[in-house]
Amino acid sequence: MLINCVAYQEGKKLADIPVEEISEYLAKPGYFVWVSLRDPDPAELALMKDEFCLHELAVEDATRGNQRPKVEEYGDSLFAVLQTVELVGDEMTIGEVDVFVGPNYVLSSRRNATEGFLGVRARAEREPHLLAQGSAFVLYALMDAVVDRYFPVVDLLESELEKIEDRIFIRGSQRANIERLYELKSKVLMLRHSVMPLMEGVGRLYGGRVPALAFDTQEYFRDVHDHLYRIAGTVDTIRDTISTAIQVNLSMVAIDESEVNKRLAAWAAIFAVFTAFAGLWGMNFKFMPELEWKYGYPMALASMFSVAGYLYWRFRKSGWL
């Protein structure tokens, strides 16, 4: 679906134009066109391909969707795939933004993303001296908006991890903690898969061999790369902390099982006293000590309870009971 199609001259907005007139404005020097689409169908992308003369491989990737974040160069144009990350309740959703950038045009297409980029366009139009740099600045503005939306997600993941850490040493909560930690780890990996490839792609837009399109905006892309680097570091820290927390929870489970085993072993030893004494005096031999003694039965019970009581005291003292 077409969101807007706007023509600019020297960074200033001229007018909203119909799609059929895009090629006319592209032929005029000093003009560039910025088009935004949402959930486009193949027919819309085919129309844009004809108007902008887009590379067929880039259009094929945009049509299929579910692409890995990347920045690819096709002649004098660029094709960038960005992933949006949104937390809706406890669920994390991944969207996609495909950006076609040429010397005098920008075509952005978003899928499965609830939050749009009208604010990016408004910001760019408020700064015509920056927008006058052309399509490369628009690509930077879109990238910067996507990356800035990662920071609140990172903060929420950190907060969730802190809540789980506060419950690690609460008895009986280990199973629930491990389940929540694995859910959190899955979210962190999804975010990492959006950040790391994009950081690699943005790294090719400044320093070294830079595409001619981005030559004058290298410092802006370096700023985006720095933000991605910070996010990647925080994500790796969260992931390492989650692994440590899982190990701690498993250790707590092992400790609890050890405590239970010690209690069972202690009680088994105590009851073994009764079994041993009863088995000894229960043998059917004719001549046995104290067999005819009238105090034999009380003495046997007293011996059993005395030894059992002594064992209970020792186990209690050692912390097994």
Buried (B, 14 or more C-beta within 10 A) or exposed (E): EBBEBBBBBEBEBEEEBEBEBBBEBBEEEEBBBBBBBBEBEEEBBBBBBEBBEBBEEBBEBBBEBEBEBBBBBBEEBBBBBBBBBBBEEEEBEBBBBBBBBBEBBBBBBBBBBEEBBEEBBEBBBEEBEBBBBBBBBBBBBBBBBBBEBBEEBBEEBBEBBEEBBEEBEEEEBBEEBBEBBEBBBEBBEBBBBBBBBBBBBBBBBBEEEBBEBBEEBBEBBBBBBEBBBBBBEBBBEBBEBBEEBBEBBEEBBEEEEEEEEBEEEBBEBBEEBBEEBEEEBEEEEEEEEEEEEEEBEEEBEEEBBEBBEEBBEEBEEEEBB
